[in-house]
Amino acid sequence: MTRPGPHPLLALGFRPFFLGAGVLALLAMVVWLARLWGLLPGDGYLGGTAWHAHEMLFGYVGAVIAGFLLTAARNWTGIDTPTGARLGALVLLWLVARLGPFLSLPHALLALLDLAFFPALAWALLPPLWQGKNKVNRAFLALLASMTLANLLVHAQALGLTAATASRGSRLMLDLTLLTLWLVAGRIMPFFTQSAIPGCKPLTRPWVETATFVLAPVIALIHLSWPASPLGGALLLVLAALQAVRLGGWHDPRAWRNPMLGVLYAGYLWLILGLVLDGLAALGLLPPFPALHALTVGGIGVFTLGMVARVTLGHTGRDMRASPATSLAFVIINLAALTRVFPPLLWPGDYHLWLGISGGLWVLAFALFLGIYGPMLIQPRVDGRPG
């Protein structure tokens, strides 16, 4: 008798983690807005802004990275990644860390559970990433180790073990997320562009690739040791110029006719704009928060929403076409970023108004994502293949 396979939700890593990321993106924003408006208490472990930053960076981004790597590593190497009960245990670890602040768990236990996630993910990915032929894949293990360090800096301050390390930990996680996106984009965007556009031949310049992956870690180290420094600001502007050249080599105007491709280009443009604004903020020419949210809501939010939608379609056996509702979600999340970045720069007196509008648009975009892609993530592939 053939043993039944795992439930479709646990058949491959992208399924539970993309679903969890979508739910967290929506609920964490609702909770954050409710706390700002005084509808919910804002105290507790990692209360206030620290909780909001942590859940978006370590919770949401962590889930997206886990779902992507657990799926992509198998494709890159042909070596299986966890499914079934092993995958379920990893998801449960992530979920308990998200729920912990609301369950009155001891703070030390909550910190340990949350800190365990990235090492557990690295352990699950060790066979394909280490044994695979492409040694560059091992960089993802180093990134996961560095993300654990970033998380430790946040929890150390929350537990009263250190002072003024949480903001550095959050910034390190942001820089590591950007570095991850540079790696992933370099693999997928030229390929997706060439596959989707007849006759297109994206250009990848080796000197730009080398400069990107030398400069980005240097910037992360500067932010860790010397936050908001003029040197860091200048290097951010150099990195922005490099990414503009990089994107220009891949770009074809026809990409904007394909929403599944155009959203990735829009996300990358937000990343470039975010680097510019962040560099100017470090030089004292702009306030910091619009720059921060150009990188997070715009760059990370838009790019990851496009990626999770694309991966979900491809790995559930569906055509790579955006439905009207998907295209609407892509427009709305870009509007959320626009509202979060530019009006606060021009009309800072209405800061909380723009924050509320942007947060509402973010919630709407992820509600659409969950309505469209949630059923796909919990149902078997439409072509009958495993995964």
Protein Blocks (a to p, Z undefined) as FASTA:
>chain_A
ZZddddfklmpfklmmmmmmmmmmmmmmmmmmmmmnopaccedehiajllmmmmmmmmmm
mmmmmmmmmmmmmmmnopacdehjllmmmmmmmmmmmmmmmnopafklmmmmmmmmmmmm
mmmmmmmmmmpmblmlmmmmmmmmmmmmmmmmmmmmmnopaghklmmmmmmmmmmmmmmm
mmmmmmmmmmmmmmmmghiacdddfklmmmmmmmmmmmmmmmmmmghifklmmmmmmmmm
mmmmmmmmmpcfklmmpmklmmmmmmmmmmmmmmmmmmmmmnopacfklmmmmmmmmmmm
mmmmmmmmmmmmmmnopacdddfklmmmmmmmmmmmmmmmmmmmmmmmlmmmmmmmmmmm
mmmmmmmmmmmmmmmmmpccfklpaZZ
